[in-house]
């Protein structure tokens, strides 16, 4: 008898649990049906510049007909409308459209479209009347041809710096250097061909620095800027490495010193012989003869020509 009572109690408890589950399930379904719920296929999409991209905003459940749909662009913390009152606005005007029910399609994406976008749906007749999804869009930009600075010639043993700069690509470009169309490794110790080279290569800044140039470093150099959107390369440029002619430099210095010495001796000799002293007497350095008693002299226009001004008086 006791076993029958226990069995009856267990059956009632099981039935109670089932009823509670069904009530909770039906309540959940009821609120789900009366709540607007959004989802997205990709919350971090990307596109290359000038391509099309979809920002998916999917309505998973809703009971309100003709809900209000809005899209906002958030850049540098400032929101602005890109879709409002059934119209595309802002910098996406004439470059975007809405694909039912709420997906935003951007046509011919540009680098300025990189931003956060928020899809907002308002359903007035639902129990939960509002939902939103945040999507982060990245528009990748292919690098332009980098500006390369390569010295034309460098003496053996001297330092040299090769520079490569590109500022248009997004994300920021990484750099590769090539010599005679062969890639130069970031670390020379990783390649038997460059093992003895004395250089440092920075792929972030694009600089290739030689601390002491060798004859083997001569060749045709080029640089490539690359990112996820593509790459561009500057034209090859020749860098020559030459030996310093020590004997020639010494002989040149001796010749210059000898020429200067000869010029100095020649000038001294010319001064001693009076070649640089004027021999012409002027009226300012002429010494007039002493006057005699009773005689006055008058100087004429011709220097040294004198005549009596008065006769002798006895």
Secondary structure, 3 states (H helix, E strand, C coil): CHHHHHHHHHHHHHHHHHHHHHHHHHHHHHHHHCECEEECCCCCCEEECCCCEEECCEEEECCCCCCEEEEEEEECCEEEEEEECCEECHHHCCCEEEECCCEEEECCCCHHHCEEEEEEEECCCCCECEEEEEEEEEEEECCCCCEEECCCEEECCCCEEEEEECCCCECCCEEEEEECCEECCCCHHHCHHHCCCCEEEECCCCEEEECCCCHHHCEEEEEEEEECCEEEECCCEEEEEECCCHHHHHHHHHHHHHHHHHHHHHHHHHHHCCCCCCCCCCHHHCCCCCCCCCCCEEECCCCCCEEECCCCCC
